[in-house]
Amino acid sequence: MFTKIFRDRSDAGKFLAEKLSDYAGRPEVAVLALPRGGVPVAYEVARKLNAPLDVFVVRKLGVPGHEELAMGAIASGGVRVLNQDVLSYIRIPEVVIDEVAAAELRELERRERLYRGARPPLDVQGRTVIVVDDGLATGSTMRAAVKALRQKQPQQIVVAVPVGARATCDSFKTEADTMAVCAITPEPFQAVGLWYLDFSQTTDDEVRDLLARAEQTKVAA
């Protein structure tokens, strides 16, 4: 059975946008990207749906010495979500978790200033919010984003990714106010980057450029 491998994040965004076509042209829809990798994907989604685009900054809390393994995540608004599955078999002292979280909070605040500048965050109250990343593995980062967004009282949250682990995608579908759209859920999944030919890191400059282009498109419209 053929499973699509994306050329890059832009290609993945165009593919994902087709799966979200029911949301096109609806004035209550907004698209939020998880930077950095989610921004090129979300840019294509927002353009296809004719919806406003903003970033929602979330930082993974990596296990010390094994930073790619997420023991949790933090998001804007003081939200912290811990991955109990990881912490159940890797004993990490609370003080170490606090130290990692403090360091990531500094980076979260830096990125918010860098990406958005003086522009206020998009008001999502009462809206349908599509939260986009380049993929879902453990889901810790996305879970933190969803938890933080609920505090802003959107009407509905739609988790949307080009590729994800099936169990992780399904876990979001069980929550009352949340939908999940995972364009492909290959098995075995293994890692997000395996499903991209080019999975090079998205830079801060690329994020700012795409947000500026989205803003110009909105003004022109």
C-alpha positions in Angstrom: 0.0 0.0 0.0 1.4 3.4 -1.0 1.8 6.0 1.7 2.4 9.6 0.6 5.8 11.1 1.5 5.8 14.9 1.4 8.4 16.9 -0.6 8.5 19.5 2.1 6.3 21.3 4.6 4.7 23.5 1.9 3.7 20.4 0.0 2.3 18.9 3.2 0.3 22.0 3.9 -1.3 21.9 0.4 -2.2 18.3 0.9 -3.6 19.0 4.4 -5.6 22.0 3.1 -7.5 19.7 0.8 -8.7 17.6 3.8 -9.9 20.8 5.4 -11.9 22.2 2.5 -15.2 22.2 4.4 -13.8 25.1 6.4 -13.0 27.3 3.4 -14.5 30.8 3.3 -16.0 30.6 6.7 -15.5 33.9 8.5 -15.4 32.3 12.0 -12.4 30.1 11.1 -8.8 31.0 12.2 -5.6 29.1 11.7 -2.9 28.9 14.4 0.5 27.4 13.7 2.8 25.8 16.2 6.2 27.3 15.3 8.5 26.7 13.9 7.8 23.6 11.7 4.0 24.1 11.7 4.2 27.6 10.1 4.9 26.6 6.5 2.2 24.0 6.7 -0.3 26.4 8.3 0.5 29.1 5.8 -0.7 26.9 2.9 -3.8 25.9 4.9 -4.7 29.5 5.8 -4.2 30.6 2.1 -6.4 27.8 0.8 -9.2 28.4 3.4 -8.9 32.2 3.1 -8.5 32.4 6.9 -6.3 34.6 9.1 -3.0 33.1 10.3 -1.2 33.5 13.6 1.4 31.6 15.7 0.7 29.9 19.0 4.0 29.3 20.7 4.5 26.0 22.5 7.7 24.5 23.8 8.5 20.9 24.3 10.1 19.8 27.6 12.8 17.4 26.6 14.1 14.7 28.9 17.7 15.9 29.9 20.2 14.0 27.9 17.5 12.7 25.5 15.9 16.0 24.5 14.0 14.6 21.5 11.9 12.6 24.0 9.1 14.8 25.3 8.3 14.6 29.0 5.8 17.4 28.5 5.3 20.9 27.1 4.5 24.4 28.0 2.4 27.0 26.2 1.4 30.7 26.4 -0.7 31.5 29.4 1.4 29.5 32.0 0.1 26.1 30.8 2.2 23.0 31.5 1.3 19.5 30.4 3.3 16.5 31.5 3.6 13.3 29.6 2.9 10.8 32.4 3.6 7.8 30.1 7.3 9.0 29.8 7.6 10.1 33.5 6.3 6.7 34.7 9.3 4.9 33.4 11.9 7.7 33.6 12.1 9.1 37.1 12.8 12.8 36.8 12.9 15.0 39.9 10.4 17.8 40.1 13.2 20.3 40.5 14.7 19.2 37.1 11.4 19.5 35.4 11.1 23.0 36.8 14.6 23.9 35.5 13.8 22.6 32.0 10.4 24.4 32.0 12.1 27.7 33.1 14.6 27.6 30.3 11.9 26.8 27.7 9.7 29.6 29.1 12.5 32.1 28.3 12.7 30.7 24.7 8.9 30.8 24.4 8.8 34.5 25.4 11.7 35.3 23.0 9.9 33.7 20.1 6.6 35.5 20.8 8.4 38.8 20.7 10.4 37.9 17.6 7.5 36.5 15.5 4.7 38.8 16.4 6.4 42.0 17.3 3.9 44.6 18.4 1.0 42.8 16.7 -1.5 41.6 19.2 -2.4 37.9 19.3 -5.4 36.8 17.1 -8.6 36.9 19.1 -10.0 33.4 18.9 -13.0 33.7 21.3 -16.1 32.1 19.8 -14.2 31.0 16.7 -13.4 27.7 15.1 -9.6 27.4 15.5 -7.6 25.1 13.4 -4.3 24.3 15.1 -1.6 23.1 12.7 1.7 21.4 13.1 4.0 19.4 10.7 3.1 16.2 12.4 2.0 14.4 15.6 4.1 11.9 17.5 3.5 11.8 21.2 1.2 14.8 21.0 2.6 16.6 24.1 3.1 19.9 22.3 -0.3 19.8 20.7 -2.0 18.8 24.0 -0.4 21.9 25.7 -1.6 24.1 22.8 -5.2 22.7 23.1 -5.3 23.2 26.8 -4.0 26.8 26.6 -6.5 27.6 23.8 -9.5 26.4 25.8 -8.8 29.3 28.2 -9.4 31.7 25.3 -12.9 30.2 24.8 -13.0 29.3 21.1 -16.2 27.6 19.8 -14.3 24.6 18.5 -10.7 23.4 18.2 -9.6 21.4 15.2 -6.2 19.7 15.5 -4.8 19.4 12.0 -1.6 17.7 10.8 -0.3 16.2 7.5 0.9 13.0 9.2 0.5 11.5 12.7 0.7 8.4 14.8 -2.8 6.9 14.6 -3.2 6.4 18.4 -2.2 10.0 19.1 -4.6 11.3 16.4 -7.4 9.2 17.8 -6.8 10.4 21.4 -7.7 14.0 20.4 -11.0 12.8 18.8 -12.3 11.7 22.2 -12.3 15.2 23.7 -15.6 17.0 23.7 -14.7 20.3 22.0 -11.9 18.9 19.8 -11.7 17.4 16.3 -8.6 15.9 14.7 -7.7 15.8 11.1 -4.6 13.7 10.4 -4.2 13.6 6.6 -2.2 10.3 6.8 -1.7 7.9 9.7 1.0 5.4 8.5 1.9 2.3 10.4 4.5 1.8 11.6 4.8 5.5 12.2 8.2 5.8 14.0 8.9 9.6 13.5 7.4 12.6 11.8 10.6 13.4 9.8 10.5 10.0 8.0 7.5 11.2 6.0 9.2 14.2 4.5 12.0 14.3 1.8 13.1 17.7 3.2 12.6 18.0 6.9 15.2 20.7 7.5 14.6 23.0 10.4 12.3 26.0 9.7 14.2 29.2 10.6 13.0 32.2 12.6 13.3 34.3 9.4 11.1 32.0 7.5 8.5 32.2 10.2 8.5 36.0 10.2 8.4 36.1 6.4 5.4 33.7 6.1 3.5 35.6 8.8 4.2 38.9 7.0 3.0 37.4 3.7 -0.2 36.2 5.4 -0.8 39.6 6.9 -0.3 41.3 3.5 -2.7 38.9 1.8 -5.3 39.7 4.5 -4.9 43.5 4.0 -5.1 43.1 0.2 -8.3 41.1 0.5 
